[in-house]
Structure formats: C-alpha cells, structure tokens
Amino acid sequence: MKVLKSILKIFGLIIISFLMVVVISFSLIAYQTSRQKIAYQEEIYKYSEKYNVDPLLVSSIIKVESDFDINAHSSQDAMGLMQLLENSAKHSAEILGEDYLPDKLKEVDYNLNLGVGYYNYLYKYYNNKDLALAAYNGGIGNVDKWIEDGIIDRYDPEISNIPIEETRQYVIKINANYDLMQVFYEDGLPTQEDLSNRKKLAIKNYKSFLKKIKTDLL
C-alpha cells in the first residue's frame, strides 16, 4: 500500500509539473503574441517577392528598425519603416535604377522598395544574412574593414565578434525575432483579422511551438 501511495504521489507530481510547464510556456507565447505589431503585410509580400527576400525576415527588420511605424524618424535622420539614411537611400536608388525622392522616404511603397532592395544588394554582396544585416546597420565600409582586419570571417561570421555594440545587438535582435516568426508564421504573416483576435492567435502560435518541439525531437 505504501509503495502504491508513493507511486501515485510521484505520478501526481509529474502531472502537476507538466501542467505548470504548459501554463508557463503558453503564458510566455501569449505575452509575446500580444505585443507583436505587424502591419503592411501586402506591401511586405510585394517587395519581398520582387527582391526574393523572406517576408518574415523583412518583417523582422522592420520590427527592429521602426516597429512598423511609417512615420518613424531617428535622431540620425533615418526614416520610414526600414529607417533609411540619406546615403543608404541614395545608394539603393542608384543600384536599383530608381529616382531618389527624399520626400517619399516615409511612403510605404517607396521605403520598402529601397529598403528591401538595399538589403538584397547587401546579401548578394556578402552572400550571408548576418553580414548583410550588419552592413545595413553599420555600413559596408565598416563590415569590409572588419573582414579585412580578420575581426570577422567573411564565410563563417560570428555575431559576437562584431565590434560595434549597436550593430551587434541589432543583428542579434533581428535574428531572435526572425527565429520566432519562423516558428509562429511558417505559413505566412498573420492578417489583420488574425491580429484582431490575439487569444486565438496565441493558441495558434502555441500549437506551432509544440509542432516545432515535436519536429526537433524526432
């Protein structure tokens, strides 16, 4: 009888522990879902397809750059969704064969066209996502110098070796957000209708999270 009670007690503790893990993990995902701000899905798809860039990555860049605020304007005069600086915007317009129109930098389509196009240019230049992100934030000149000086390996870059703190954290934040989006939204960005019901979206995201765990374990 004592053995049976001990077994039942252990079994009960296992059940309670399992339920606590479920509650805590769901709470974390529900919180993450509640604070996600995603907008301009149609335009993101349009320019992601045009430049062959994952829309989830584009969304992650926008999240870190402007949190989807088209009117964002930094102290360094970076503007719009993808926070384009004047020099970067001019360079992007030049390589894309577009007219440089500074008055349109806060327009969704113009900003995304130049921003996604510029990221695509950087990715092709380095053939590496992290280096392209580092250059988008810190400039091509800096990244090229880090590679030349042996600080960063061009073919196998280590993010922690990026010497500028702001740029290092920028790449880390985008990758973290991108990893999350790949788990939650592997079937595509949530619509505004999805976002209007955060509870339902949180449940969907939790199912995606469990699916990811199952896939990784098998």
N, C-alpha and C positions, 0 to 999 in steps of 0.2 A: 504493500500500500504506500509506504514511504517513497519507494522508487517511482511509482506511478505519479505521486504528487510532485516529485522533483521534475519528472519529465514534463508534466503539464505546466509547471511553473516556468521551465525553460522555454517551452513552446509558446507560452503566453508572452514572455519577454521578447521572443523573436518576432511575434506578431506586432507587438507594440512598437518595437524598434523599426520594423518595416513600415508601419503606418506613419511613424514620425518622419522617416526619410521621404515618404511620398508627400506628406503635408509640407515639409520644409522645401523640397525641390519644386513642388508646384507653386508654392508661395513666391519663391525666387523668380520663377519663369513668369508668373502672373505680374509681378512687380516690373520685371524687365519689359514685358509686353505693354503694360500700362504707360510706360514712359517713352516708348518708341514713337517718334514722329516721322511719318513717311508721307510725302506728297509728290505731285508732278510725275506720277507713275507713267502716264502715257508718253510724256516728253523724254523721260529717262529711257524707256524702251526704244524710242525713236532713235536717239543718238547712240545708245549702246549698240543697237543693231548696225547703225551706219558705220561705226568705228570698230565693230567686233570686240566690244568690251563687255564683260559680265555686268548686267544691270544691278546685281547685288553688290558688286564692287563699287560701281558708280554711286549707288545709294549710300554705301559706307563712307565714301569720300565726302559726299555732300553732308552726311550726318556730322562728321568731324569738322568740316570746314564751316558750315553755316547753320546746321540743324534745320535745313530746309527753309531757311528764311531768305527769300529772293532779295530782300532789301538790306541784307547784312552788309556792313561796311566797316572794315577793320581800321585800327589806328595807323596801319601801314598802307591804307588806301586799297586794300583788296576788296573786290566787290562781287556781289551776287552769290548764287547757290554754290559755285565752286571756287569762290573767293579768288578771282583773277586779279593779279597785279598788272599794272600797265605794261611793263616789259614782257611779261609772260603772255598777256593777251595779244600784244603786237606780234610777238614771235609766232604764236599759234595762228593768228590770222594770216601771216605771211606763208607759213608752211602749208596751210590748208587752202590757200588761194582765195581767202575771203577779204573783204574790205574791213579795215579796222575802224570800228564805230564806237568810241568810248561812251557815248550817250546811251548805248544799248546794252552795256555790260550788266545791267540789272534786269534785263528782259530774259525770261526763262529760256527760250529757244536759242537766242544768241549766246548766252552764257554757257549753256550746256554744249552747244556746238563747239565753241572754242575750248571749253574745259575738258570735255571728253576727248576731243580731237588732240589736244595737247598731251593728255595722259597717254593716249595711244601712240603718239610720236615718241614719248619718253620710253614707253615699254618696248617699242621696236628698236630704239637706240641701245637700250641695255639688255633687252631680252630677259628681263627679270622684273617681277612685280614690285618687290621691296625697293630695288634701286630706282625704279620709275617713281614710286611714291616719295622716296627720299628727295629725288630731284624736283618733284612737283612742289615740295615744301621748301627745300633748302637750296635749290638751284643746280643746274647741270654743272656749272663750274666747280662748285664745292664737291659734288659727288665724283667728278672726274679726278679732282685733286686727291681725294681720299683713296681712290683706286690706284692712282699713280704713286702715291706715297706708301702704299701697302697697308693702309689702315683698314680698307675694305676689300674683300676678294670679289672681283667682278663676277666670277662664275659661281661662287658659293658664299654670298654675303651673310654676315652675322649681324643682325639688327643691333645687338648690344654694343657693337664696335662703332656705331655712328657717333662721331664726336660731339655733334651739336645736340644738346638735350632736347630742345624743342622739336627738332626733326626726328630724333629717336622716338620720343613719345608719340609723335604724330603717326609714324609707321606702326607702332605698337597698337595704338588706339584703333586705327583703321583695320588692321588685321583682326583684332579682337571682335570688332563689330561685324566684319566680313564673315568670320567663323560662325558667329551667332546667326547671321542671316542665312548662311548656307544650311544650317540645321533647321531653322524655322520655315524658310521660304524656298525650299528646293524646287517647288512647283511654280514659283513666281512671286513677285511682290504682292503684298496684301492690297486689296482695293480699298477705296474709301468706305465702302459698305462694310468690309471686314473690320476696318479700324473703328467703325462706329459702335461695334459690339465687342468691347475689349475682353469681356468674360469668355465669350465664345471663342475669340481668337486665342486667348490664353490656353484654353482647353486644347485647341488645335495645335498650338505650339508645343504643349506638353506631350501630346501624342507623337509629334515629330521628334521630340527629345528622347522619348522612350524607344522609338524606332531606331534612332541613331545609336543608342546604347546597345540595343539588340544586335544591330549590324556590326558594331565594333567587337562585340563579344564572340560572335560566330566566326 
